[in-house]
Amino acid sequence: MLWLMSKTVRRLVTSTPLIALPAVAADAGAQTGITSVGPAFFLFTIAAALLLTLIFRSLANQVTHWFTGKVGQVRIRRALAKRSPDVLHDFILPGAYGGLARIDHAILTAGGILCIQTKHFDGIVFGGADEAQWTNVGGAHRRRFLNPVIQNEGRTRALRKVVPDVPVDNLVIFTGSVEFTSPPPKNVIHVRDLESFVAKHVFGPSRIEDWDAVWLTVNSAVLRDAAARKDYAAQISFG
Protein backbone atom coordinates (compact mmCIF):
# COMPACT_ATOMS: atom_id res chain seq x y z
CA MET A 1 0.00 0.00 0.00
CA LEU A 2 2.70 2.44 0.96
CA TRP A 3 4.65 1.44 -2.11
CA LEU A 4 1.72 2.30 -4.36
CA MET A 5 1.20 5.74 -2.72
CA SER A 6 4.92 6.59 -3.10
CA LYS A 7 4.87 5.62 -6.73
CA THR A 8 1.82 7.77 -7.36
CA VAL A 9 3.45 10.81 -5.74
CA ARG A 10 6.60 10.40 -7.81
CA ARG A 11 4.51 10.24 -10.96
CA LEU A 12 2.68 13.48 -10.11
CA VAL A 13 5.89 15.32 -9.30
CA THR A 14 7.68 14.27 -12.46
CA SER A 15 4.67 15.08 -14.60
CA THR A 16 4.20 18.69 -13.23
CA PRO A 17 5.61 21.36 -15.70
CA LEU A 18 7.86 23.24 -13.20
CA ILE A 19 9.65 25.08 -15.99
CA ALA A 20 6.45 26.98 -16.77
CA LEU A 21 6.68 29.07 -13.56
CA PRO A 22 9.79 31.10 -14.51
CA ALA A 23 8.34 31.61 -17.97
CA VAL A 24 5.19 33.11 -16.51
CA ALA A 25 7.25 35.37 -14.23
CA ALA A 26 9.38 36.49 -17.14
CA ASP A 27 6.32 37.30 -19.23
CA ALA A 28 4.86 39.33 -16.37
CA GLY A 29 8.11 41.28 -15.95
CA ALA A 30 8.26 42.00 -19.66
CA GLN A 31 4.68 43.25 -19.68
CA THR A 32 5.35 45.47 -16.62
CA GLY A 33 8.44 47.00 -18.25
CA ILE A 34 6.58 47.89 -21.43
CA THR A 35 3.53 49.38 -19.78
CA SER A 36 5.67 51.47 -17.33
CA VAL A 37 7.02 53.56 -20.24
CA GLY A 38 3.68 55.36 -20.54
CA PRO A 39 3.52 56.84 -17.00
CA ALA A 40 7.25 57.61 -17.02
CA PHE A 41 6.96 59.55 -20.28
CA PHE A 42 3.91 61.41 -18.92
CA LEU A 43 5.77 62.42 -15.74
CA PHE A 44 8.78 63.51 -17.78
CA THR A 45 6.54 65.66 -19.99
CA ILE A 46 4.92 67.32 -16.96
CA ALA A 47 8.32 68.02 -15.38
CA ALA A 48 9.65 69.50 -18.63
CA ALA A 49 6.57 71.70 -18.98
CA LEU A 50 6.94 72.98 -15.42
CA LEU A 51 10.63 73.72 -15.99
CA LEU A 52 9.91 75.63 -19.18
CA THR A 53 7.16 77.58 -17.41
CA LEU A 54 9.56 78.61 -14.64
CA ILE A 55 12.25 79.61 -17.15
CA PHE A 56 9.76 81.61 -19.21
CA ARG A 57 8.38 83.33 -16.12
CA SER A 58 11.86 84.25 -14.94
CA LEU A 59 12.78 85.67 -18.36
CA ALA A 60 9.49 87.56 -18.54
CA ASN A 61 10.11 89.09 -15.11
CA GLN A 62 13.62 90.13 -16.13
CA VAL A 63 12.38 91.72 -19.36
CA THR A 64 9.58 93.51 -17.51
CA HIS A 65 12.00 94.78 -14.86
CA TRP A 66 14.41 96.03 -17.53
CA PHE A 67 11.65 97.70 -19.54
CA THR A 68 9.98 99.43 -16.59
CA GLY A 69 13.42 100.55 -15.40
CA LYS A 70 14.04 102.18 -18.77
CA VAL A 71 10.64 103.86 -18.60
CA GLY A 72 11.54 105.22 -15.16
CA GLN A 73 14.78 106.67 -16.53
CA VAL A 74 12.87 108.41 -19.32
CA ARG A 75 10.49 109.90 -16.77
CA ILE A 76 13.42 111.23 -14.75
CA ARG A 77 15.08 112.80 -17.78
CA ARG A 78 11.86 114.48 -18.86
CA ALA A 79 11.13 115.80 -15.39
CA LEU A 80 14.65 117.23 -15.05
CA ALA A 81 14.50 118.82 -18.50
CA LYS A 82 11.34 120.69 -17.44
CA ARG A 83 13.10 122.20 -14.44
CA SER A 84 16.44 123.26 -15.98
CA PRO A 85 18.36 123.22 -19.26
CA ASP A 86 21.55 122.40 -17.37
CA VAL A 87 21.40 118.66 -16.82
CA LEU A 88 23.96 115.87 -17.11
CA HIS A 89 23.20 112.15 -17.33
CA ASP A 90 25.36 109.11 -16.65
CA PHE A 91 28.76 110.79 -16.42
CA ILE A 92 32.07 110.10 -14.70
CA LEU A 93 34.11 112.38 -12.46
CA PRO A 94 37.32 111.86 -10.51
CA GLY A 95 36.41 110.45 -7.11
CA ALA A 96 36.55 112.59 -4.00
CA TYR A 97 39.15 110.27 -2.44
CA GLY A 98 40.71 108.71 -5.52
CA GLY A 99 39.33 106.43 -8.17
CA LEU A 100 36.33 107.38 -10.25
CA ALA A 101 32.69 108.18 -9.50
CA ARG A 102 29.81 107.57 -11.89
CA ILE A 103 26.85 109.90 -11.36
CA ASP A 104 23.40 109.02 -12.69
CA HIS A 105 22.11 112.59 -13.06
CA ALA A 106 22.99 116.11 -12.00
CA ILE A 107 20.88 119.24 -12.41
CA LEU A 108 21.79 122.87 -11.86
CA THR A 109 19.00 124.91 -10.28
CA ALA A 110 18.79 128.45 -9.00
CA GLY A 111 20.35 127.60 -5.64
CA GLY A 112 22.76 124.74 -6.31
CA ILE A 113 23.24 121.30 -7.84
CA LEU A 114 21.34 118.10 -7.16
CA CYS A 115 23.43 114.94 -7.43
CA ILE A 116 20.94 112.18 -8.22
CA GLN A 117 21.09 108.43 -7.95
CA THR A 118 18.25 106.30 -9.30
CA LYS A 119 17.00 102.93 -8.08
CA HIS A 120 14.37 100.75 -9.73
CA PHE A 121 12.47 98.33 -7.50
CA ASP A 122 9.02 96.81 -7.25
CA GLY A 123 7.50 95.71 -3.97
CA ILE A 124 8.42 96.87 -0.49
CA VAL A 125 11.62 98.65 0.53
CA PHE A 126 12.70 99.21 4.10
CA GLY A 127 15.83 100.46 5.80
CA GLY A 128 16.96 103.29 8.03
CA ALA A 129 18.95 106.34 6.99
CA ASP A 130 22.01 105.14 8.92
CA GLU A 131 21.79 101.45 7.99
CA ALA A 132 24.49 100.17 5.66
CA GLN A 133 22.05 98.04 3.70
CA TRP A 134 18.37 98.24 2.81
CA THR A 135 16.01 95.40 1.89
CA ASN A 136 13.62 94.94 -1.01
CA VAL A 137 10.86 92.32 -0.87
CA GLY A 138 8.97 91.72 -4.09
CA GLY A 139 6.83 88.61 -4.35
CA ALA A 140 8.94 85.62 -3.41
CA HIS A 141 12.19 87.53 -3.92
CA ARG A 142 14.10 89.21 -1.11
CA ARG A 143 17.31 91.11 -1.79
CA ARG A 144 19.69 93.33 0.12
CA PHE A 145 21.30 96.39 -1.45
CA LEU A 146 23.57 99.19 -0.33
CA ASN A 147 21.92 102.14 1.35
CA PRO A 148 21.52 104.44 -1.68
CA VAL A 149 21.80 107.61 0.42
CA ILE A 150 25.21 106.55 1.74
CA GLN A 151 26.23 105.23 -1.66
CA ASN A 152 25.34 108.48 -3.40
CA GLU A 153 27.07 110.59 -0.76
CA GLY A 154 30.44 109.60 -2.19
CA ARG A 155 29.30 110.75 -5.63
CA THR A 156 27.95 113.96 -4.18
CA ARG A 157 31.32 114.67 -2.58
CA ALA A 158 33.05 114.08 -5.92
CA LEU A 159 30.83 116.77 -7.41
CA ARG A 160 31.46 119.11 -4.49
CA LYS A 161 35.19 118.70 -5.02
CA VAL A 162 34.80 120.05 -8.57
CA VAL A 163 32.85 123.13 -7.41
CA PRO A 164 33.70 123.52 -3.70
CA ASP A 165 31.88 126.83 -3.27
CA VAL A 166 28.58 125.55 -4.69
CA PRO A 167 25.87 123.83 -2.60
CA VAL A 168 25.55 120.24 -3.86
CA ASP A 169 22.82 118.07 -2.35
CA ASN A 170 22.30 114.32 -2.37
CA LEU A 171 19.03 113.03 -3.90
CA VAL A 172 17.87 109.42 -4.41
CA ILE A 173 14.97 108.69 -6.75
CA PHE A 174 13.09 105.39 -6.86
CA THR A 175 11.13 104.22 -9.89
CA GLY A 176 8.79 101.26 -10.19
CA SER A 177 5.83 100.29 -8.02
CA VAL A 178 7.79 100.59 -4.80
CA GLU A 179 6.39 101.14 -1.33
CA PHE A 180 8.19 102.07 1.89
CA THR A 181 7.28 100.50 5.21
CA SER A 182 8.12 103.77 6.98
CA PRO A 183 8.67 107.33 5.75
CA PRO A 184 12.02 107.43 3.91
CA PRO A 185 14.61 110.20 4.45
CA LYS A 186 13.61 113.56 3.03
CA ASN A 187 16.08 113.23 0.18
CA VAL A 188 14.62 109.87 -0.96
CA ILE A 189 11.61 110.28 -3.25
CA HIS A 190 9.63 108.54 -5.97
CA VAL A 191 9.96 109.75 -9.55
CA ARG A 192 6.37 111.03 -9.51
CA ASP A 193 7.45 113.63 -6.92
CA LEU A 194 10.59 114.77 -8.73
CA GLU A 195 9.30 117.96 -10.33
CA SER A 196 7.74 119.28 -7.14
CA PHE A 197 10.84 118.34 -5.13
CA VAL A 198 13.15 120.28 -7.46
CA ALA A 199 10.80 123.27 -7.46
CA LYS A 200 10.58 123.42 -3.66
CA HIS A 201 14.08 122.32 -2.65
CA VAL A 202 16.05 124.90 -0.69
CA PHE A 203 19.85 124.78 -0.77
CA GLY A 204 22.24 126.22 1.75
CA PRO A 205 23.58 129.76 1.38
CA SER A 206 26.02 130.56 -1.40
CA ARG A 207 27.73 133.58 -2.92
CA ILE A 208 27.70 132.36 -6.49
CA GLU A 209 27.06 135.10 -9.03
CA ASP A 210 27.93 133.35 -12.27
CA TRP A 211 26.04 130.04 -12.43
CA ASP A 212 26.98 129.57 -16.07
CA ALA A 213 30.63 129.46 -15.04
CA VAL A 214 29.76 126.89 -12.39
CA TRP A 215 28.13 124.58 -14.93
CA LEU A 216 31.00 125.10 -17.36
CA THR A 217 33.40 123.99 -14.62
CA VAL A 218 31.37 120.84 -14.01
CA ASN A 219 31.23 120.01 -17.71
CA SER A 220 34.97 120.54 -18.03
CA ALA A 221 35.64 118.04 -15.24
CA VAL A 222 33.57 115.26 -16.82
CA LEU A 223 35.65 112.34 -18.13
CA ARG A 224 34.14 111.50 -21.49
CA ASP A 225 36.79 109.28 -23.07
CA ALA A 226 36.36 105.53 -23.48
CA ALA A 227 39.37 104.89 -21.25
CA ALA A 228 37.54 106.43 -18.29
CA ARG A 229 34.58 104.11 -18.84
CA LYS A 230 36.92 101.16 -19.06
CA ASP A 231 38.76 102.17 -15.88
CA TYR A 232 35.48 102.63 -14.04
CA ALA A 233 34.27 99.19 -15.11
CA ALA A 234 37.54 97.70 -13.89
CA GLN A 235 37.16 99.57 -10.60
CA ILE A 236 33.65 98.14 -10.10
CA SER A 237 34.78 94.62 -10.97
CA PHE A 238 37.70 94.84 -8.56
CA GLY A 239 35.47 96.19 -5.83
TILUMKE-976274 format. One line per field, with one value per residue (C-alpha): residue number from 0; y, x, z. Coordinates in pm, 1 decimal, padded with zeros to 6 digits. Layout:
<sites>
pos (NUM, ...)
Y (Y, ...)
X (X, ...)
Z (Z, ...)
</sites>
This chain:
<sites>
pos (0, 1, 2, 3, 4, 5, 6, 7, 8, 9, 10, 11, 12, 13, 14, 15, 16, 17, 18, 19, 20, 21, 22, 23, 24, 25, 26, 27, 28, 29, 30, 31, 32, 33, 34, 35, 36, 37, 38, 39, 40, 41, 42, 43, 44, 45, 46, 47, 48, 49, 50, 51, 52, 53, 54, 55, 56, 57, 58, 59, 60, 61, 62, 63, 64, 65, 66, 67, 68, 69, 70, 71, 72, 73, 74, 75, 76, 77, 78, 79, 80, 81, 82, 83, 84, 85, 86, 87, 88, 89, 90, 91, 92, 93, 94, 95, 96, 97, 98, 99, 100, 101, 102, 103, 104, 105, 106, 107, 108, 109, 110, 111, 112, 113, 114, 115, 116, 117, 118, 119, 120, 121, 122, 123, 124, 125, 126, 127, 128, 129, 130, 131, 132, 133, 134, 135, 136, 137, 138, 139, 140, 141, 142, 143, 144, 145, 146, 147, 148, 149, 150, 151, 152, 153, 154, 155, 156, 157, 158, 159, 160, 161, 162, 163, 164, 165, 166, 167, 168, 169, 170, 171, 172, 173, 174, 175, 176, 177, 178, 179, 180, 181, 182, 183, 184, 185, 186, 187, 188, 189, 190, 191, 192, 193, 194, 195, 196, 197, 198, 199, 200, 201, 202, 203, 204, 205, 206, 207, 208, 209, 210, 211, 212, 213, 214, 215, 216, 217, 218, 219, 220, 221, 222, 223, 224, 225, 226, 227, 228, 229, 230, 231, 232, 233, 234, 235, 236, 237, 238)
Y (00000.0, 00243.9, 00144.1, 00229.6, 00574.0, 00659.0, 00562.0, 00777.0, 01080.9, 01040.4, 01023.5, 01347.8, 01531.8, 01427.4, 01508.1, 01868.5, 02135.5, 02323.9, 02508.3, 02698.2, 02906.7, 03109.9, 03161.0, 03310.7, 03537.1, 03648.7, 03730.1, 03932.6, 04128.2, 04200.1, 04325.1, 04546.8, 04700.5, 04788.7, 04938.1, 05147.2, 05355.5, 05536.2, 05684.3, 05760.9, 05955.2, 06140.7, 06241.9, 06351.5, 06566.4, 06732.0, 06802.5, 06949.5, 07170.1, 07298.5, 07371.6, 07563.4, 07758.5, 07861.4, 07961.5, 08161.4, 08332.5, 08424.8, 08567.2, 08755.5, 08908.9, 09013.2, 09171.7, 09351.4, 09477.6, 09602.7, 09770.3, 09943.3, 10054.9, 10218.5, 10386.1, 10521.5, 10666.5, 10840.5, 10990.3, 11122.9, 11280.1, 11448.4, 11580.3, 11722.7, 11881.5, 12068.7, 12220.4, 12325.5, 12321.8, 12240.1, 11865.8, 11587.5, 11215.3, 10911.1, 11079.5, 11010.0, 11237.7, 11185.7, 11045.0, 11259.4, 11027.1, 10871.1, 10643.5, 10737.9, 10818.2, 10757.0, 10990.2, 10902.2, 11259.1, 11611.1, 11923.6, 12286.6, 12490.6, 12844.9, 12760.1, 12474.3, 12130.4, 11809.9, 11494.4, 11218.2, 10843.5, 10630.2, 10292.6, 10075.1, 09833.0, 09680.6, 09571.0, 09686.7, 09865.3, 09920.6, 10046.0, 10329.0, 10634.2, 10513.7, 10144.6, 10017.4, 09803.6, 09823.6, 09540.4, 09494.0, 09232.0, 09172.0, 08861.2, 08561.5, 08753.4, 08920.7, 09110.6, 09333.4, 09639.3, 09919.2, 10214.2, 10444.4, 10760.5, 10655.2, 10523.1, 10848.1, 11059.4, 10959.8, 11074.9, 11396.1, 11467.1, 11407.8, 11676.9, 11910.6, 11870.2, 12004.9, 12312.9, 12351.9, 12683.4, 12555.1, 12383.4, 12024.2, 11807.0, 11431.8, 11303.1, 10942.5, 10868.5, 10538.8, 10422.4, 10126.3, 10028.8, 10058.8, 10114.1, 10207.1, 10049.7, 10377.0, 10733.4, 10743.3, 11020.0, 11355.6, 11322.6, 10987.3, 11027.9, 10854.1, 10974.8, 11102.8, 11362.7, 11477.1, 11795.6, 11928.2, 11834.4, 12027.8, 12326.9, 12342.0, 12232.2, 12489.8, 12478.1, 12622.2, 12976.2, 13056.2, 13358.4, 13235.8, 13509.8, 13335.2, 13003.9, 12957.3, 12946.3, 12688.6, 12458.2, 12509.8, 12399.1, 12083.7, 12001.3, 12053.8, 11803.8, 11525.6, 11234.0, 11149.7, 10928.4, 10553.4, 10488.5, 10643.2, 10410.7, 10116.0, 10217.3, 10263.4, 09919.5, 09769.7, 09956.6, 09814.2, 09461.9, 09483.8, 09619.1)
X (00000.0, 00270.5, 00465.4, 00171.8, 00120.5, 00491.7, 00487.0, 00181.9, 00345.2, 00660.3, 00450.5, 00267.9, 00588.5, 00767.8, 00467.0, 00420.1, 00560.5, 00785.6, 00964.7, 00645.1, 00668.1, 00979.2, 00834.2, 00518.8, 00724.8, 00938.3, 00632.3, 00486.0, 00810.9, 00825.6, 00468.4, 00535.4, 00843.8, 00657.8, 00353.3, 00567.1, 00701.8, 00367.7, 00352.4, 00725.4, 00696.3, 00391.3, 00576.7, 00878.2, 00654.2, 00492.0, 00832.3, 00965.2, 00657.0, 00694.4, 01062.7, 00990.9, 00716.2, 00956.4, 01224.6, 00976.0, 00837.5, 01186.2, 01277.9, 00948.5, 01011.0, 01362.5, 01237.8, 00957.6, 01199.8, 01440.5, 01165.0, 00998.3, 01341.7, 01404.0, 01063.7, 01154.4, 01478.0, 01287.5, 01048.8, 01342.2, 01508.2, 01186.2, 01113.2, 01464.8, 01449.7, 01134.2, 01310.0, 01643.6, 01835.9, 02155.2, 02139.6, 02396.3, 02319.9, 02536.0, 02875.9, 03206.7, 03411.4, 03731.9, 03641.1, 03655.5, 03915.1, 04070.7, 03933.0, 03632.7, 03269.0, 02980.6, 02685.0, 02340.5, 02210.5, 02299.2, 02088.0, 02178.5, 01900.0, 01879.1, 02034.6, 02275.5, 02323.8, 02134.2, 02343.2, 02094.0, 02109.1, 01824.8, 01699.9, 01436.8, 01247.2, 00902.5, 00750.4, 00842.0, 01162.1, 01269.8, 01583.5, 01696.5, 01895.0, 02201.2, 02178.6, 02448.9, 02204.6, 01836.7, 01601.5, 01362.3, 01085.6, 00897.0, 00682.5, 00894.5, 01218.6, 01410.2, 01730.9, 01969.2, 02130.0, 02357.1, 02192.0, 02152.2, 02180.1, 02521.4, 02622.9, 02534.1, 02706.9, 03044.1, 02930.3, 02795.4, 03132.3, 03304.9, 03082.9, 03146.1, 03519.1, 03480.1, 03285.0, 03370.0, 03187.6, 02858.0, 02586.8, 02554.9, 02281.9, 02229.9, 01902.7, 01787.0, 01497.1, 01308.6, 01112.9, 00879.0, 00582.8, 00779.3, 00638.6, 00818.8, 00728.2, 00811.8, 00867.2, 01202.5, 01460.7, 01361.4, 01608.2, 01462.0, 01161.5, 00963.0, 00996.3, 00637.1, 00745.1, 01058.8, 00929.9, 00773.8, 01084.2, 01315.4, 01080.1, 01058.4, 01407.7, 01604.6, 01984.7, 02224.3, 02358.0, 02602.3, 02772.7, 02770.5, 02706.0, 02793.0, 02604.2, 02697.8, 03063.4, 02975.6, 02812.9, 03099.7, 03339.8, 03137.1, 03123.0, 03496.6, 03564.2, 03356.9, 03565.0, 03414.0, 03679.3, 03635.5, 03936.7, 03754.0, 03458.2, 03691.6, 03875.7, 03548.3, 03427.3, 03754.1, 03715.8, 03365.2, 03478.2, 03769.6, 03546.5)
Z (00000.0, 00096.1, -00211.0, -00436.2, -00271.9, -00310.2, -00672.7, -00735.7, -00573.9, -00781.4, -01095.9, -01011.3, -00929.7, -01246.0, -01460.5, -01323.3, -01570.3, -01319.5, -01599.4, -01677.0, -01356.1, -01450.7, -01797.2, -01651.5, -01423.0, -01714.5, -01922.6, -01637.2, -01594.7, -01965.6, -01968.4, -01661.6, -01824.8, -02143.2, -01977.5, -01733.2, -02024.2, -02053.9, -01699.8, -01702.0, -02027.7, -01891.5, -01574.0, -01778.3, -01999.2, -01696.4, -01537.8, -01863.3, -01898.4, -01542.0, -01598.7, -01918.5, -01740.8, -01463.6, -01715.1, -01921.3, -01612.1, -01494.3, -01836.5, -01853.8, -01511.3, -01612.9, -01935.9, -01750.8, -01485.9, -01753.3, -01954.0, -01658.6, -01539.5, -01877.4, -01859.9, -01516.2, -01652.8, -01932.5, -01676.8, -01475.0, -01777.7, -01885.9, -01538.5, -01504.6, -01849.9, -01744.1, -01444.1, -01597.8, -01926.5, -01737.1, -01682.0, -01710.8, -01733.3, -01665.1, -01642.0, -01470.4, -01245.8, -01050.7, -00711.1, -00400.1, -00244.4, -00551.5, -00817.3, -01024.8, -00950.0, -01189.0, -01136.5, -01268.9, -01305.9, -01200.3, -01241.1, -01186.4, -01027.9, -00900.3, -00564.0, -00631.0, -00783.6, -00715.6, -00743.5, -00822.4, -00795.1, -00930.4, -00808.3, -00973.2, -00750.0, -00725.2, -00397.1, -00048.8, 00053.1, 00410.1, 00579.7, 00803.4, 00699.3, 00891.9, 00798.7, 00565.9, 00369.6, 00280.6, 00189.1, -00100.9, -00087.1, -00408.6, -00434.8, -00340.6, -00391.6, -00110.9, -00179.3, 00012.2, -00145.4, -00033.3, 00135.2, -00168.3, 00041.7, 00174.4, -00165.9, -00340.2, -00076.0, -00219.4, -00563.3, -00417.6, -00258.3, -00591.6, -00741.0, -00448.8, -00502.1, -00856.6, -00741.3, -00370.4, -00326.8, -00469.2, -00259.6, -00386.2, -00234.6, -00237.1, -00389.9, -00440.6, -00675.1, -00686.0, -00989.0, -01018.9, -00801.7, -00480.4, -00133.4, 00189.1, 00520.7, 00697.7, 00575.4, 00391.5, 00444.9, 00302.6, 00018.0, -00096.1, -00324.9, -00597.3, -00954.6, -00951.1, -00691.7, -00873.1, -01033.1, -00714.0, -00513.2, -00746.1, -00746.5, -00366.2, -00264.7, -00069.4, -00077.0, 00175.2, 00137.9, -00140.4, -00292.0, -00648.8, -00902.9, -01226.9, -01243.0, -01607.1, -01503.5, -01239.3, -01493.4, -01735.9, -01462.3, -01401.2, -01771.4, -01803.3, -01524.4, -01682.4, -01812.8, -02149.0, -02307.3, -02348.3, -02124.7, -01828.5, -01884.1, -01905.7, -01588.4, -01403.9, -01510.8, -01388.6, -01059.9, -01010.3, -01097.1, -00855.9, -00582.5)
</sites>
